[in-house]
Amino acid sequence: MKTVKINGLKWKIFFVASESPKLTDEDNKRNILGITYFRECEIYIDKSLNKPLRRQTVIHELVHALLFSYGIDIEGATEENVCDLIGAHLDELVKLKEAI
C-alpha cells in the first residue's frame, strides 16, 4: 500500500489481484482496471496490468481523487474548464504519480 496526500486528505493506494472484489464498479461490473472509493479515500489498481497501462490507470484514478479532494465538479465541463484544471494541477498530479 502507498499513500499520498491531496489537499489535506490522505489517500491509500492498493495494488490488488484482478479478481479482487474491490475491483467492482457501481454497476457491479468486475475486472475493471482501477477504481476510486471516495468515502474511504482509497484507490485500487489491478496489479497484473503491464507497466504502461498501470501508469495510465494510476493517473486516471489520481485525477478522480484530485477532483474530489478539491471539491471540483466537472459535470458538464467545457474544454476550457478541463484545460484550466490540468493547467492548475498537472504538476501536483505528476508528483503524486511519482510518489506511487
N, CA, C and O atoms as CSV, one atom per row, in Angstrom:
chain,resi,resn,atom,element,x,y,z
A,1,MET,N,N,0.840,-1.182,0.000
A,1,MET,CA,C,0.000,0.000,0.000
A,1,MET,C,C,0.886,1.247,0.000
A,1,MET,O,O,1.890,1.321,0.708
A,2,LYS,N,N,0.488,2.207,-0.805
A,2,LYS,CA,C,1.137,3.510,-0.860
A,2,LYS,C,C,0.127,4.543,-0.372
A,2,LYS,O,O,-1.080,4.305,-0.396
A,3,THR,N,N,0.627,5.674,0.064
A,3,THR,CA,C,-0.266,6.764,0.459
A,3,THR,C,C,0.204,8.066,-0.180
A,3,THR,O,O,1.399,8.286,-0.380
A,4,VAL,N,N,-0.757,8.913,-0.491
A,4,VAL,CA,C,-0.478,10.266,-0.971
A,4,VAL,C,C,-1.451,11.203,-0.270
A,4,VAL,O,O,-2.521,10.786,0.174
A,5,LYS,N,N,-1.071,12.461,-0.176
A,5,LYS,CA,C,-1.934,13.464,0.430
A,5,LYS,C,C,-2.337,14.469,-0.637
A,5,LYS,O,O,-1.491,15.024,-1.338
A,6,ILE,N,N,-3.645,14.698,-0.750
A,6,ILE,CA,C,-4.168,15.660,-1.712
A,6,ILE,C,C,-5.073,16.626,-0.970
A,6,ILE,O,O,-6.119,16.238,-0.448
A,7,ASN,N,N,-4.665,17.880,-0.928
A,7,ASN,CA,C,-5.443,18.930,-0.264
A,7,ASN,C,C,-5.856,18.526,1.155
A,7,ASN,O,O,-6.988,18.760,1.578
A,8,GLY,N,N,-4.928,17.924,1.867
A,8,GLY,CA,C,-5.164,17.549,3.260
A,8,GLY,C,C,-5.793,16.186,3.461
A,8,GLY,O,O,-5.865,15.712,4.595
A,9,LEU,N,N,-6.254,15.534,2.393
A,9,LEU,CA,C,-6.841,14.199,2.509
A,9,LEU,C,C,-5.782,13.144,2.230
A,9,LEU,O,O,-5.056,13.226,1.239
A,10,LYS,N,N,-5.700,12.170,3.096
A,10,LYS,CA,C,-4.753,11.075,2.910
A,10,LYS,C,C,-5.425,9.958,2.119
A,10,LYS,O,O,-6.423,9.388,2.559
A,11,TRP,N,N,-4.871,9.650,0.951
A,11,TRP,CA,C,-5.393,8.609,0.077
A,11,TRP,C,C,-4.502,7.385,0.160
A,11,TRP,O,O,-3.276,7.496,0.140
A,12,LYS,N,N,-5.121,6.214,0.254
A,12,LYS,CA,C,-4.398,4.951,0.252
A,12,LYS,C,C,-4.552,4.323,-1.129
A,12,LYS,O,O,-5.651,4.273,-1.682
A,13,ILE,N,N,-3.439,3.847,-1.675
A,13,ILE,CA,C,-3.453,3.206,-2.986
A,13,ILE,C,C,-3.041,1.750,-2.814
A,13,ILE,O,O,-1.978,1.448,-2.272
A,14,PHE,N,N,-3.898,0.861,-3.283
A,14,PHE,CA,C,-3.669,-0.575,-3.171
A,14,PHE,C,C,-3.533,-1.177,-4.569
A,14,PHE,O,O,-4.273,-0.819,-5.485
A,15,PHE,N,N,-2.592,-2.082,-4.715
A,15,PHE,CA,C,-2.442,-2.855,-5.939
A,15,PHE,C,C,-2.910,-4.264,-5.620
A,15,PHE,O,O,-2.305,-4.958,-4.803
A,16,VAL,N,N,-3.992,-4.683,-6.269
A,16,VAL,CA,C,-4.670,-5.932,-5.909
A,16,VAL,C,C,-4.805,-6.846,-7.121
A,16,VAL,O,O,-4.647,-6.420,-8.266
A,17,ALA,N,N,-5.102,-8.112,-6.839
A,17,ALA,CA,C,-5.323,-9.090,-7.899
A,17,ALA,C,C,-6.549,-8.704,-8.718
A,17,ALA,O,O,-7.489,-8.104,-8.197
A,18,SER,N,N,-6.533,-9.048,-9.991
A,18,SER,CA,C,-7.633,-8.675,-10.881
A,18,SER,C,C,-8.967,-9.259,-10.437
A,18,SER,O,O,-10.022,-8.734,-10.793
A,19,GLU,N,N,-8.932,-10.348,-9.656
A,19,GLU,CA,C,-10.170,-10.976,-9.174
A,19,GLU,C,C,-10.703,-10.323,-7.898
A,19,GLU,O,O,-11.762,-10.713,-7.405
A,20,SER,N,N,-9.997,-9.348,-7.364
A,20,SER,CA,C,-10.399,-8.725,-6.104
A,20,SER,C,C,-11.812,-8.142,-6.202
A,20,SER,O,O,-12.142,-7.481,-7.187
A,21,PRO,N,N,-12.642,-8.383,-5.189
A,21,PRO,CA,C,-13.978,-7.772,-5.186
A,21,PRO,C,C,-13.922,-6.246,-5.134
A,21,PRO,O,O,-14.909,-5.586,-5.459
A,22,LYS,N,N,-12.797,-5.681,-4.736
A,22,LYS,CA,C,-12.651,-4.221,-4.718
A,22,LYS,C,C,-12.665,-3.646,-6.132
A,22,LYS,O,O,-13.005,-2.479,-6.327
A,23,LEU,N,N,-12.300,-4.457,-7.108
A,23,LEU,CA,C,-12.308,-4.005,-8.499
A,23,LEU,C,C,-13.665,-4.279,-9.138
A,23,LEU,O,O,-13.768,-4.945,-10.168
A,24,THR,N,N,-14.692,-3.751,-8.503
A,24,THR,CA,C,-16.066,-3.866,-8.980
A,24,THR,C,C,-16.661,-2.461,-9.005
A,24,THR,O,O,-16.608,-1.746,-8.005
A,25,ASP,N,N,-17.224,-2.067,-10.136
A,25,ASP,CA,C,-17.763,-0.711,-10.213
A,25,ASP,C,C,-19.197,-0.639,-9.702
A,25,ASP,O,O,-19.758,-1.644,-9.265
A,26,GLU,N,N,-19.784,0.548,-9.758
A,26,GLU,CA,C,-21.131,0.761,-9.213
A,26,GLU,C,C,-22.207,-0.016,-9.961
A,26,GLU,O,O,-23.308,-0.198,-9.440
A,27,ASP,N,N,-21.911,-0.472,-11.161
A,27,ASP,CA,C,-22.856,-1.300,-11.923
A,27,ASP,C,C,-22.589,-2.789,-11.715
A,27,ASP,O,O,-23.113,-3.632,-12.443
A,28,ASN,N,N,-21.772,-3.100,-10.718
A,28,ASN,CA,C,-21.397,-4.483,-10.394
A,28,ASN,C,C,-20.566,-5.138,-11.492
A,28,ASN,O,O,-20.496,-6.364,-11.581
A,29,LYS,N,N,-19.942,-4.317,-12.322
A,29,LYS,CA,C,-19.060,-4.835,-13.359
A,29,LYS,C,C,-17.717,-5.185,-12.716
A,29,LYS,O,O,-17.140,-4.379,-11.986
A,30,ARG,N,N,-17.232,-6.379,-12.990
A,30,ARG,CA,C,-15.994,-6.878,-12.381
A,30,ARG,C,C,-14.827,-6.710,-13.344
A,30,ARG,O,O,-14.994,-6.383,-14.518
A,31,ASN,N,N,-13.647,-6.947,-12.801
A,31,ASN,CA,C,-12.409,-6.929,-13.590
A,31,ASN,C,C,-12.146,-5.590,-14.270
A,31,ASN,O,O,-11.690,-5.542,-15.412
A,32,ILE,N,N,-12.436,-4.512,-13.561
A,32,ILE,CA,C,-12.087,-3.198,-14.079
A,32,ILE,C,C,-10.615,-2.941,-13.761
A,32,ILE,O,O,-10.031,-3.648,-12.939
A,33,LEU,N,N,-10.023,-1.963,-14.387
A,33,LEU,CA,C,-8.591,-1.716,-14.221
A,33,LEU,C,C,-8.260,-1.022,-12.907
A,33,LEU,O,O,-7.232,-1.301,-12.291
A,34,GLY,N,N,-9.122,-0.132,-12.490
A,34,GLY,CA,C,-8.902,0.603,-11.253
A,34,GLY,C,C,-10.193,1.267,-10.821
A,34,GLY,O,O,-11.126,1.429,-11.607
A,35,ILE,N,N,-10.226,1.650,-9.545
A,35,ILE,CA,C,-11.434,2.300,-9.015
A,35,ILE,C,C,-11.050,3.171,-7.823
A,35,ILE,O,O,-10.120,2.861,-7.079
A,36,THR,N,N,-11.786,4.264,-7.662
A,36,THR,CA,C,-11.587,5.178,-6.544
A,36,THR,C,C,-12.813,5.140,-5.654
A,36,THR,O,O,-13.940,5.329,-6.112
A,37,TYR,N,N,-12.574,4.890,-4.363
A,37,TYR,CA,C,-13.638,4.913,-3.358
A,37,TYR,C,C,-13.489,6.221,-2.577
A,37,TYR,O,O,-12.581,6.374,-1.760
A,38,PHE,N,N,-14.395,7.151,-2.845
A,38,PHE,CA,C,-14.264,8.493,-2.297
A,38,PHE,C,C,-14.451,8.548,-0.788
A,38,PHE,O,O,-13.667,9.201,-0.100
A,39,ARG,N,N,-15.452,7.890,-0.265
A,39,ARG,CA,C,-15.718,7.949,1.184
A,39,ARG,C,C,-14.551,7.419,1.999
A,39,ARG,O,O,-14.246,7.936,3.074
A,40,GLU,N,N,-13.902,6.388,1.483
A,40,GLU,CA,C,-12.794,5.760,2.201
A,40,GLU,C,C,-11.448,6.387,1.844
A,40,GLU,O,O,-10.438,6.089,2.481
A,41,CYS,N,N,-11.427,7.251,0.833
A,41,CYS,CA,C,-10.178,7.815,0.296
A,41,CYS,C,C,-9.209,6.690,-0.056
A,41,CYS,O,O,-8.056,6.674,0.374
A,42,GLU,N,N,-9.718,5.747,-0.855
A,42,GLU,CA,C,-8.918,4.601,-1.270
A,42,GLU,C,C,-9.003,4.418,-2.782
A,42,GLU,O,O,-10.039,4.643,-3.407
A,43,ILE,N,N,-7.874,4.002,-3.341
A,43,ILE,CA,C,-7.779,3.701,-4.763
A,43,ILE,C,C,-7.276,2.274,-4.893
A,43,ILE,O,O,-6.340,1.873,-4.201
A,44,TYR,N,N,-7.897,1.512,-5.775
A,44,TYR,CA,C,-7.491,0.128,-6.039
A,44,TYR,C,C,-7.119,0.011,-7.513
A,44,TYR,O,O,-7.849,0.459,-8.397
A,45,ILE,N,N,-5.959,-0.604,-7.752
A,45,ILE,CA,C,-5.432,-0.781,-9.097
A,45,ILE,C,C,-5.133,-2.263,-9.308
A,45,ILE,O,O,-4.594,-2.925,-8.422
A,46,ASP,N,N,-5.481,-2.771,-10.469
A,46,ASP,CA,C,-5.175,-4.153,-10.841
A,46,ASP,C,C,-3.659,-4.297,-10.983
A,46,ASP,O,O,-3.053,-3.686,-11.863
A,47,LYS,N,N,-3.057,-5.100,-10.121
A,47,LYS,CA,C,-1.599,-5.230,-10.119
A,47,LYS,C,C,-1.056,-6.038,-11.296
A,47,LYS,O,O,0.154,-6.051,-11.522
A,48,SER,N,N,-1.921,-6.709,-12.046
A,48,SER,CA,C,-1.451,-7.517,-13.170
A,48,SER,C,C,-1.287,-6.707,-14.462
A,48,SER,O,O,-0.836,-7.244,-15.473
A,49,LEU,N,N,-1.648,-5.434,-14.433
A,49,LEU,CA,C,-1.548,-4.610,-15.638
A,49,LEU,C,C,-0.087,-4.429,-16.047
A,49,LEU,O,O,0.800,-4.364,-15.196
A,50,ASN,N,N,0.155,-4.350,-17.360
A,50,ASN,CA,C,1.520,-4.068,-17.803
A,50,ASN,C,C,1.865,-2.632,-17.414
A,50,ASN,O,O,0.974,-1.837,-17.115
A,51,LYS,N,N,3.148,-2.303,-17.417
A,51,LYS,CA,C,3.610,-1.028,-16.882
A,51,LYS,C,C,2.943,0.203,-17.513
A,51,LYS,O,O,2.500,1.085,-16.777
A,52,PRO,N,N,2.854,0.296,-18.857
A,52,PRO,CA,C,2.199,1.485,-19.424
A,52,PRO,C,C,0.719,1.601,-19.042
A,52,PRO,O,O,0.237,2.699,-18.763
A,53,LEU,N,N,0.009,0.490,-19.029
A,53,LEU,CA,C,-1.411,0.526,-18.675
A,53,LEU,C,C,-1.593,0.810,-17.187
A,53,LEU,O,O,-2.531,1.507,-16.801
A,54,ARG,N,N,-0.702,0.274,-16.348
A,54,ARG,CA,C,-0.768,0.563,-14.910
A,54,ARG,C,C,-0.535,2.049,-14.666
A,54,ARG,O,O,-1.234,2.659,-13.858
A,55,ARG,N,N,0.445,2.638,-15.358
A,55,ARG,CA,C,0.735,4.073,-15.211
A,55,ARG,C,C,-0.486,4.895,-15.597
A,55,ARG,O,O,-0.881,5.809,-14.873
A,56,GLN,N,N,-1.078,4.571,-16.734
A,56,GLN,CA,C,-2.264,5.295,-17.210
A,56,GLN,C,C,-3.418,5.160,-16.219
A,56,GLN,O,O,-4.128,6.131,-15.958
A,57,THR,N,N,-3.609,3.970,-15.669
A,57,THR,CA,C,-4.704,3.725,-14.733
A,57,THR,C,C,-4.473,4.473,-13.420
A,57,THR,O,O,-5.407,5.048,-12.860
A,58,VAL,N,N,-3.236,4.465,-12.930
A,58,VAL,CA,C,-2.911,5.211,-11.701
A,58,VAL,C,C,-3.222,6.690,-11.905
A,58,VAL,O,O,-3.859,7.310,-11.054
A,59,ILE,N,N,-2.784,7.253,-13.012
A,59,ILE,CA,C,-3.037,8.669,-13.279
A,59,ILE,C,C,-4.536,8.934,-13.374
A,59,ILE,O,O,-5.028,9.918,-12.821
A,60,HIS,N,N,-5.261,8.067,-14.068
A,60,HIS,CA,C,-6.714,8.218,-14.202
A,60,HIS,C,C,-7.382,8.266,-12.829
A,60,HIS,O,O,-8.197,9.149,-12.563
A,61,GLU,N,N,-7.038,7.323,-11.966
A,61,GLU,CA,C,-7.662,7.278,-10.638
A,61,GLU,C,C,-7.203,8.445,-9.770
A,61,GLU,O,O,-7.981,8.942,-8.956
A,62,LEU,N,N,-5.963,8.889,-9.924
A,62,LEU,CA,C,-5.499,10.063,-9.176
A,62,LEU,C,C,-6.262,11.319,-9.584
A,62,LEU,O,O,-6.501,12.195,-8.752
A,63,VAL,N,N,-6.643,11.415,-10.843
A,63,VAL,CA,C,-7.442,12.568,-11.273
A,63,VAL,C,C,-8.792,12.554,-10.555
A,63,VAL,O,O,-9.265,13.599,-10.108
A,64,HIS,N,N,-9.415,11.381,-10.442
A,64,HIS,CA,C,-10.661,11.290,-9.671
A,64,HIS,C,C,-10.433,11.772,-8.234
A,64,HIS,O,O,-11.218,12.559,-7.706
A,65,ALA,N,N,-9.360,11.298,-7.612
A,65,ALA,CA,C,-9.063,11.676,-6.229
A,65,ALA,C,C,-8.783,13.172,-6.107
A,65,ALA,O,O,-9.218,13.813,-5.151
A,66,LEU,N,N,-8.064,13.721,-7.068
A,66,LEU,CA,C,-7.746,15.141,-7.054
A,66,LEU,C,C,-9.012,15.981,-7.168
A,66,LEU,O,O,-9.194,16.941,-6.419
A,67,LEU,N,N,-9.878,15.626,-8.094
A,67,LEU,CA,C,-11.140,16.357,-8.254
A,67,LEU,C,C,-11.956,16.325,-6.968
A,67,LEU,O,O,-12.465,17.352,-6.519
A,68,PHE,N,N,-12.075,15.141,-6.383
A,68,PHE,CA,C,-12.845,15.001,-5.147
A,68,PHE,C,C,-12.211,15.811,-4.021
A,68,PHE,O,O,-12.908,16.522,-3.298
A,69,SER,N,N,-10.894,15.707,-3.871
A,69,SER,CA,C,-10.192,16.364,-2.770
A,69,SER,C,C,-10.303,17.879,-2.817
A,69,SER,O,O,-10.309,18.539,-1.778
A,70,TYR,N,N,-10.392,18.428,-4.014
A,70,TYR,CA,C,-10.530,19.871,-4.160
A,70,TYR,C,C,-11.986,20.304,-4.343
A,70,TYR,O,O,-12.258,21.490,-4.530
A,71,GLY,N,N,-12.919,19.360,-4.291
A,71,GLY,CA,C,-14.328,19.703,-4.407
A,71,GLY,C,C,-14.702,20.221,-5.784
A,71,GLY,O,O,-15.584,21.068,-5.921
A,72,ILE,N,N,-14.026,19.708,-6.802
A,72,ILE,CA,C,-14.277,20.168,-8.167
A,72,ILE,C,C,-15.277,19.235,-8.837
A,72,ILE,O,O,-15.072,18.022,-8.893
A,73,ASP,N,N,-16.350,19.811,-9.339
A,73,ASP,CA,C,-17.370,19.052,-10.068
A,73,ASP,C,C,-17.263,19.420,-11.539
A,73,ASP,O,O,-17.553,20.556,-11.913
A,74,ILE,N,N,-16.854,18.481,-12.373
A,74,ILE,CA,C,-16.696,18.806,-13.788
A,74,ILE,C,C,-17.846,18.279,-14.639
A,74,ILE,O,O,-17.729,18.182,-15.861
A,75,GLU,N,N,-18.945,17.943,-13.993
A,75,GLU,CA,C,-20.138,17.528,-14.736
A,75,GLU,C,C,-20.518,18.654,-15.688
A,75,GLU,O,O,-20.736,19.786,-15.256
A,76,GLY,N,N,-20.597,18.353,-16.961
A,76,GLY,CA,C,-20.931,19.367,-17.951
A,76,GLY,C,C,-19.802,20.347,-18.220
A,76,GLY,O,O,-20.039,21.447,-18.720
A,77,ALA,N,N,-18.579,19.958,-17.894
A,77,ALA,CA,C,-17.439,20.852,-18.074
A,77,ALA,C,C,-17.175,21.113,-19.555
A,77,ALA,O,O,-17.442,20.273,-20.414
A,78,THR,N,N,-16.648,22.288,-19.820
A,78,THR,CA,C,-16.250,22.638,-21.179
A,78,THR,C,C,-14.780,22.308,-21.367
A,78,THR,O,O,-14.074,22.008,-20.404
A,79,GLU,N,N,-14.330,22.364,-22.590
A,79,GLU,CA,C,-12.907,22.157,-22.882
A,79,GLU,C,C,-12.062,23.142,-22.084
A,79,GLU,O,O,-10.998,22.784,-21.578
A,80,GLU,N,N,-12.526,24.362,-21.972
A,80,GLU,CA,C,-11.787,25.393,-21.238
A,80,GLU,C,C,-11.666,25.026,-19.757
A,80,GLU,O,O,-10.610,25.228,-19.157
A,81,ASN,N,N,-12.742,24.485,-19.161
A,81,ASN,CA,C,-12.695,24.053,-17.761
A,81,ASN,C,C,-11.656,22.951,-17.560
A,81,ASN,O,O,-10.893,22.976,-16.594
A,82,VAL,N,N,-11.634,21.995,-18.471
A,82,VAL,CA,C,-10.688,20.889,-18.369
A,82,VAL,C,C,-9.257,21.407,-18.507
A,82,VAL,O,O,-8.374,20.982,-17.762
A,83,CYS,N,N,-9.020,22.311,-19.442
A,83,CYS,CA,C,-7.688,22.891,-19.609
A,83,CYS,C,C,-7.271,23.674,-18.366
A,83,CYS,O,O,-6.111,23.618,-17.960
A,84,ASP,N,N,-8.206,24.402,-17.763
A,84,ASP,CA,C,-7.911,25.125,-16.519
A,84,ASP,C,C,-7.508,24.155,-15.415
A,84,ASP,O,O,-6.547,24.396,-14.685
A,85,LEU,N,N,-8.245,23.065,-15.302
A,85,LEU,CA,C,-7.949,22.057,-14.282
A,85,LEU,C,C,-6.552,21.485,-14.477
A,85,LEU,O,O,-5.768,21.423,-13.530
A,86,ILE,N,N,-6.238,21.070,-15.696
A,86,ILE,CA,C,-4.931,20.488,-15.965
A,86,ILE,C,C,-3.832,21.527,-15.753
A,86,ILE,O,O,-2.790,21.226,-15.171
A,87,GLY,N,N,-4.065,22.731,-16.220
A,87,GLY,CA,C,-3.072,23.786,-16.032
A,87,GLY,C,C,-2.781,24.072,-14.569
A,87,GLY,O,O,-1.636,24.338,-14.202
A,88,ALA,N,N,-3.799,24.019,-13.741
A,88,ALA,CA,C,-3.641,24.335,-12.327
A,88,ALA,C,C,-3.053,23.191,-11.516
A,88,ALA,O,O,-2.394,23.434,-10.505
A,89,HIS,N,N,-3.277,21.944,-11.937
A,89,HIS,CA,C,-2.922,20.815,-11.076
A,89,HIS,C,C,-2.015,19.758,-11.702
A,89,HIS,O,O,-1.754,18.735,-11.070
A,90,LEU,N,N,-1.530,19.971,-12.917
A,90,LEU,CA,C,-0.709,18.945,-13.557
A,90,LEU,C,C,0.571,18.654,-12.776
A,90,LEU,O,O,0.932,17.491,-12.598
A,91,ASP,N,N,1.257,19.688,-12.312
A,91,ASP,CA,C,2.488,19.463,-11.546
A,91,ASP,C,C,2.221,18.615,-10.302
A,91,ASP,O,O,2.993,17.709,-9.986
A,92,GLU,N,N,1.136,18.908,-9.605
A,92,GLU,CA,C,0.784,18.140,-8.422
A,92,GLU,C,C,0.473,16.687,-8.801
A,92,GLU,O,O,0.889,15.758,-8.108
A,93,LEU,N,N,-0.239,16.502,-9.874
A,93,LEU,CA,C,-0.596,15.161,-10.328
A,93,LEU,C,C,0.655,14.357,-10.661
A,93,LEU,O,O,0.742,13.182,-10.303
A,94,VAL,N,N,1.608,14.956,-11.327
A,94,VAL,CA,C,2.860,14.268,-11.667
A,94,VAL,C,C,3.612,13.889,-10.393
A,94,VAL,O,O,4.137,12.780,-10.297
A,95,LYS,N,N,3.671,14.786,-9.424
A,95,LYS,CA,C,4.346,14.470,-8.148
A,95,LYS,C,C,3.659,13.327,-7.425
A,95,LYS,O,O,4.324,12.453,-6.869
A,96,LEU,N,N,2.333,13.326,-7.427
A,96,LEU,CA,C,1.590,12.244,-6.784
A,96,LEU,C,C,1.884,10.910,-7.460
A,96,LEU,O,O,2.114,9.904,-6.789
A,97,LYS,N,N,1.875,10.905,-8.787
A,97,LYS,CA,C,2.138,9.677,-9.536
A,97,LYS,C,C,3.537,9.171,-9.239
A,97,LYS,O,O,3.740,7.968,-9.077
A,98,GLU,N,N,4.512,10.084,-9.164
A,98,GLU,CA,C,5.899,9.679,-8.875
A,98,GLU,C,C,6.039,9.121,-7.457
A,98,GLU,O,O,6.917,8.295,-7.208
A,99,ALA,N,N,5.196,9.555,-6.535
A,99,ALA,CA,C,5.229,9.062,-5.160
A,99,ALA,C,C,4.753,7.620,-5.056
A,99,ALA,O,O,5.048,6.923,-4.086
A,100,ILE,N,N,4.016,7.187,-6.064
A,100,ILE,CA,C,3.480,5.815,-6.072
A,100,ILE,C,C,4.449,4.956,-6.819
A,100,ILE,O,O,4.224,3.755,-6.966
